[in-house]
Amino acid sequence: MGNICIIGPRASGKTTYLAALAYKKRLSSKSKNFNLQPLNDDSRAIADKAENIICQGESVEPTVIGDAIQSVYNLPIYSFNIEIKKNIFSKTESFHLNVRDYPGEVFEKIAEPKQEKIAEPNQSDSIHEEFIKECLMKDIVGCLILLPEWKKGTDNFYNRVMNRFIDLMDVNDRLNDLKLAIAMSKCERGELWPGRIEPEIDLFGVHLPNTKATLKERIHSKNLRFYAISTFGVLRRTDPRPNRVDEQGKDGKASVLREASHWHPYNMIDPLYWLSKKG
């Protein structure tokens, strides 16, 4: 069994990714190499969100700090059993995952310089501290870090966050045994889709070179992998337009599914499979 944290900035697609992952069992006939079973109420509830919200062309509400989330313990835990058969000659492998989805504000606060506390810490500061403690506990086998942007200036911000996060790993004695799967999310975009096959070179090397260099310099190669993932995918093999539409949501820009009948997520399982494997 592996306990995994999913982190990333706001609007990186963390909650939508988990909803699609839970719903994938209902799409499994289209993908013969894996089967996924939601195991608890939280994972079944988020699968229903995929069916009742995403498939209807609506956007999933993001995970945010507020009345319903006042502590890390208010965050849902999504539990799955995943079976994978790599090819017709291999044995079926099974692994059990427990996953938490952290608010994007937590990721963004990592880069903030540590300040001397003059007043009482606010709610956001408190949950940030709880996040760091839980994310770096010894029973967490790895983190899936979703990075959605590549535009000018983003690389510097991500690089600051990763440097600070690695410092925290070191302080908490996790530098040598916490696996990091770094994923360029929303890779269905035309600027990114052609680079999905070799994401370390063609996505991170091109669009986030400083972030990539920091990670490769400070994280042991056995604990680091780069991925490209897409929750919505593209319309068809012959029509590689993004199967999503961007619109204005209550909390800013939101992405919705364009054609539910052609919903084919890309590379959802590979990062989780690697994170769950020992060694």
N, C-alpha and C positions, 0 to 999 in steps of 0.2 A: 504494500500500500504506500502511496506517495502523497504527501501534503504539498500542495503547490500554491503559490501566490501569483495572481495576475495583476500587474501594475502598468501604469501608463498615464499620460496626461489626459485631461478632459477631452471628450470627443475622439478618443483613440479607438473606440469600438469594443471595449472590454465586455460590457454587459450584452451587447448584441452578439458578440462572438460566443459567449456562454449559452445564450438562448438558442443559437443555431446549432451549437454542439449538442445540446440536449435534444433538440428536435431531429438531429441527424438519424436517430434510430428509425424514425418514420420515413426517412428517405433511403434507408440502407439497401433496398432492393436495387438502387442505382449504383451502389458501390459494394462490390462483393468482398473487398479485402478487409473490411472491419465491421464490427457490430458494437453499438454503444447502448448501454442500459442505464437510465437514471435510477438511482438507488434510494433517494430520500425525497421528502416533500418539497424541499427547496428546488431540487433539480427538476422534478416533475412540474412544478409551478412555472419555472422559467421556460420549459419546453412548451407549455401552454401559451406563454407569451409569444413564442415564435409562430405558433399556429394561428393564434387569435389576433396578433398585432402585426408582426412582420409580414406574414403572408397576405394580410389585408391591406398592405401598402402604408402602414403606420410605423412610427419609430418607437423603439423601446425607451422607456424613461431611464435616464442615466442614474448611476449610484452616486448620491451626493450627501454631504454632511448636512443634517437638519434634524427636524423633530423625530423622525423615525430612526435616525442613525446618530446616536450620541456617544457611542463607544464602539470599538472594534468588535465587541461581542454582539452587537446588533446586526452585523453584516451576515447575510446568509452564507451557509456552507453548502456548496454544490458537490454532491457525491455521485460518481459514475463508475461503472465497470466497463472496461473497453477490451474487446477481443480483436486481435489483428492476425491476419494470415498474409505474410509478405508475398508468397507465391504458391503455386499448386503443390510444390514439393516440400514446403516448410510446415512445421507444426504451428498450430494456433497458439499465440501468446496472449495472456490475459493479465491486465493490471487494473488496480483499483485506485482511483484518484479522489482526493478531497481538495476542492478549489475555493479560494476566496477571491472576490472581486473588490478591489479597494477604490475609493473615490479618487478621481483625478487630481483633486486639490492636494492630496497626500503626496503624490509623485512630484508635483510642482513645488511643494514646500521643501523637498529634499535639498534643492539648490540654494535655498535662502541661508545666508550666513547666520551662525549661532549668535544670538543676542542675549545680553544680560537681562534677566527677567525683572522688570520693575513693578509690573502689575500682575494680577492673577492671570494665569494662562487662559486663553479663550478655548471654546469647544474645539475649534479646528486644530489648535496646538496640541490639545490633549489627545485627540484621536491620531494625530501624526505620531506622537510619542508611542502610543499603543501599537500603531502599525509597525514602526521600526522594531519594537521588541518582539512582536509576533512573527514578522516576516523573517527575522534573523534567528529565530529559535532553532535548536538543533533538529527538531522533528520536521522542519521544512526542507524538502530535498532540492527544491529549485524554484526559480521565478521565471515566469513568462512575461517579458517586458515588451509591450506594444508601442511602437513609435510610428505615428501616422503621417508626419510631415517631412518634407525634404526641401522646402523653400529657403531662400536666403535668410541667414540668422538662426535658423532652427538647429543647425549642427552645433553651434556654439552653446546653445541652451542645453541640448541633450548631453553634450560633453561635460558641462558643469554638473548636471544631475548625476551622470554616471561616475564621475570622479568622486563626488560626495558620497554616493551610495557605496562605492567600493571602500572608501574610508570607513564607513559605518560597518561594512562587512569585516574589515580588519579589526576594528575595536571590539566587535562581538565574536571574534574567533571563528568567522565563517569564510575567510578568504580562500581557504584550500578545499572546502567541501560543500559549497553552495553552487549549484549549477545555474547558469544564466542562458536562457533561450531568448535571443534578441530578434524580434520579428518586425519587419516593415508591414504594418497592417494596411488594409484598404489598397492592396496592390493591384486591384482591378483597374485602377486609373491608367489611362493610355500612356502616361509618361513612365509608369512603373512596370506594367504588365510584361513587356518584352524582357525585363531583367529578372524575372521571378525564378528562372532555372538555376542561376548562380547568384543568389542574393548577396553573398558576402562581397563578391567582386563588382557586380553590375548594379547593385542598389546601394549598399552601404559604402562601398569603395568610391562610388561616383557622387552620391548625394550627401552622405554623412561621413566623410573621411576622417575628421577629427575624432568623432565618437567611436568609430571603428578602431582607430589607432590606439585610443586610450584603453578600450576593452581588451584588445589583443596584447597590449603591453602589460596590463595589470592583472588580468585573469588568466589562469593556467589554461592551456589549450584544451585539456580534457574536460574542463568545466564550462566551455563557451561554444555556442553554435549560433549561426545567423540564419534566419528564415524569412520567407515571404509568405504571407497568408492573405486570404480574402474571404470575408464572410459572405458577401453577395456574389462574388464571381463575375464572369462575363456572360453575355446573352447566349452565344453559341460558339462552336469552334470556328465557324465561318463568319461570325459577327462578334468580334472581340470588344464590343463596346461594354462599358460597365453596366452590370445588371442592377443599377441603383440610380436613384434621383436624389439630389441634394435640395433640401427645402429649409425654410426657417421654422425652427421649433421653439418651444417655450424657453429653452436655455441656450439659444443660439442656433447655429446650423445643425440640421439633423439629416441623416441619410435614411432613405426608405427603399424597399425592394421595388424594382421596376416591373418585372414579370415573374410571378410566383411559379408559373409552370416551367420556367427555365432556370430555376434556382439550383446552382451547382457551386457550393462553397469550394474554395481552393486551399488545400494543404492544412486543414484544421487540426489533424491528429498528430502529424509528425513531431511538432515541438513537444507535445505532451508525452508522446512515446519516448522520446530521447530523455526528457527530464525524469521520467519514471524509472529508467534503466539504471542499474547499479554500475558503478565504475565509470 
